[in-house]
Amino acid sequence: MKSGISTKHDTNGNIEQYKARLVAKSFTQKDGIDYKETFSPVSKKDSFRIIMALVSHYDLELYQMDVKTAFLNGNLDEEIYMDQPEGFPVEGNEHIASHWRKGEGSAMADFTTSTHRAKWIFTPHALKEKYKVANQRAKQALEKYGATRMEVDIDGSFSYAEPHNDNAEKHSRPKPLKTEEEKLLRAFYEFKIQDVCDAFKFPRKIQATALIYFKRFYLQWSVMEHHPKNIMLTCIYAACKAEENHVSAEELGKGIEQDHQMILDNEMLVLQSLGFDLIVYAPYRALEGFVNDMEEFYGERDEQSEMIKDLRESAKVEVDKMMRTEAPLLFPPGQLAFTALRRSCDVHKFIEFERYLKSLLSRQHPAHPISEFNHSLNAIETMINKLETPTSKDVKHIDRKLKSCLDPSSHEKSKKRKHRSKEGSNEMR
């Protein structure tokens, strides 16, 4: 392995960003051993020319997105020792090497410089405002057009239905959902996402990615504009693609008895709403890092080893819970993972956790006061404690209101059925 350090300049020649990259020394590969292994795929210029020609010929729209590949999503299947980067060694410590253990992911995926941190972590007030803005826009559409349903084209563009001009019918228009009702409906379908992922036996990373996609989507849209039942499936489908666990739309739709075409129809809409930011940082990898660090901190004692193994599994369950709260939109994945680990330690009566916390902060964040760190952990824990799982019965009334917003004709049909029902009961009397 070799590290490469460079600087990125803007158009005026000023330093814009410092970049560090870890690469495999492909020139050391040996024929018959690892000569044909590819560490980082590179596209050919011919491929770009073909794509551009197709776009021009068929008058298509072209979207650009960056996909980070090398070492980002994979775990090591062998132990690796790496020499220190050039210019890094301290005199007297030149012999020390970096040791990457089997099963660990690479440190290349740096959350601090990611779009996840820059664009998708909010303050509680900003998050509340986003939900409020989406809800208000849907209410205005309902008032203007008489419905909130959107027709989505294959390129992701959308349009509302033609406005109704019959003022006499305004009093009979469906009532919009409140922000609290939208929140309850989103929570219901977030639980459904976990259900579907469990049914397909998808890894936890796919489940977390799908949930984050779903949460981000409804920062841009109200549930009155796009039904969560449809969007959740497209989020799962997109998460499978992003995490390289390829499942066809047909297979996904068939598995839960849904029309796969609906999944595909919403794909571009979901990707555009995410800003094509498909790389997300789930807490599970950070959790593995903390657990591995705890093992080194406490040594290889048998009784501690068994305890830490139990901590790992129960902490994953805690992460599963917090992924259905608003915490992933408010806190970095490291703090989410650490909160899960702390809750797991409380369950297993692992009383030395505070000692480990002080050690970790002194090593990694010496200027970070422990009280400030605990304040964030406590806030996350409060969200988990308040987490509720809505049932179908809890959201039945809300779902009925939503359907009438999306399709007012269903609202009129429902009124007619009730009217006929009342007439029939009167005749029985």
C-alpha positions, 0 to 999 in steps of 0.5 A: 500500500502507498499513500498519495498526498496532493493539493487541489487548486481553484481557478485562481491558483489558490489551495482549495483542498488538501487531498490524501489517497491510499492506493495499492502498489499494483506494480508489485503484483506477481504473475500467477498470484495476484497479477489480474486483480483490479483494485480500482476500475477506471472507465475508458474514454471510448465509453464516454464517447458512446454515452455522449453520442447516445444522449445526443442522438436520442435527445436525452438529459445527462446527469453527472455523479461521482462514485467513489470505489476503491476500498470504500465499501469493502472489508478486508479479507486478510491482514495488511501491514502498511509502511508509513507515508513519505515524510510522516515517520518520526525519528526513532519510530521509522520501523512502526507500520500501520496494521489493518486487521481482517474484517475491518473497512478502510479509513478512506471513507472520511465522514468529516469531508463527506457530503453526508456531513456537509449537506445532510446533518441538521440542527433540530430547528432546521429539520423542523423547518424542512418538514414544515415547508414541505407540508405547506407546499402540499397544502397550497397544491391541495388548495390550488389544484384540488389534489396533491398527486404528482405525475412523475415522468421517467426523467424525474420531472413532475407536474400537478393535475389540472386545477378544478375551477368549480368553486362550489366543490371547494367545501368538499375538498379533502383535509390536508395532513398535519405535520404530526400525522405525516411524521407518524406515517413516515415512522410506520413505513420506516418500520416497514423498510426494516421488515422488507429488508429482514424478509429478503435477508439484506445486510444491515448496511442496506437497511440503514442506507434505505432508511437514510434515503427515505428520510432524506427524500421526505425532507424535500417532499410531503407524504401528501405529494408522494405516497411513502408505500411507493417511495420506500420500495424505490429507496430499498432498490436504490440502496441495494444498487449503492451497496452492490447487493444487486436485486432486480426490481422484478424480484423485489416487487414480486417478493412483496407482491407489488408492481415492480414498474412503480419502483422503476418509475420513481427511481429518477425522482428519488435520485434527484431528491437525494441530489445523487448523494448515494454514499451514506455513513451508517453507524454499523462500521463505526460500531465495529471500530469501537468494539475492536478498539475496546478489545485492544483496550481491555486485552485478550482476557477470555471473560472480557472477550465473551462480554464484548462479543455480547456487547457487539450484538446487542449494540447492533440492535440498538442501532437498528432502533435509532435508525428509525428516529431523527437521530441520523439527520442530527448526529454523526454516525460515530456518536450514534454508534457510541450511544448504542454501545453505551446502552449495550453496556448498561444492559450487560452491566459493563461498568468499565465503560466510562473508563474506556470513554475517557481513554478514547476522548484523550486519545482521539479528541483531547480538546473535546470535554466529556460533558459535551460528548455525553450531552449528545449521547443523552440526546440520542438516547432520549430519542430512542426511549421515545421511539414508538412503532405505529401499527396499521390501526394507528395510521388507518385514518391518516392513510385514508386522508392521504389517499383522498388528498392524492385522489379526490375521487376516492374521497367522493366515492367514500362519501357516496358509500357512507351515504348509501350505508345510511340510507340502508340503515334507515330503511331497515328501521 
